Amino acid sequence: MAKVCELCAKTAQPGNKYKRRGQIKRTGGAGSKILGKTLRRFYPNLQRVKVNDNGTIRRAHVCVSCIQKGKVTKA
């Protein structure tokens, strides 16, 4: 299964994960320092939904933002 929305073709986005150390300034520390950055991927929130597609009912992987916008007619 590819992690892609079938309506809007939303796929994984690249991003970073930061490793931090130290107490933050607003709680009385000297500030948090970044020790390392690691590449990671942010995946879309896909749900498997029954979709009414021109009279035929089938299952599709659709992101939650498309469901909330009303782009899907559920069966």
Summary of the structure (lengths in Angstrom):
residues: 75
radius of gyration: 19.8
end to end distance: 21.8
largest distance: 62.5
contacts: 162
relative contact order: 0.27
helix: 12%
strand: 48%
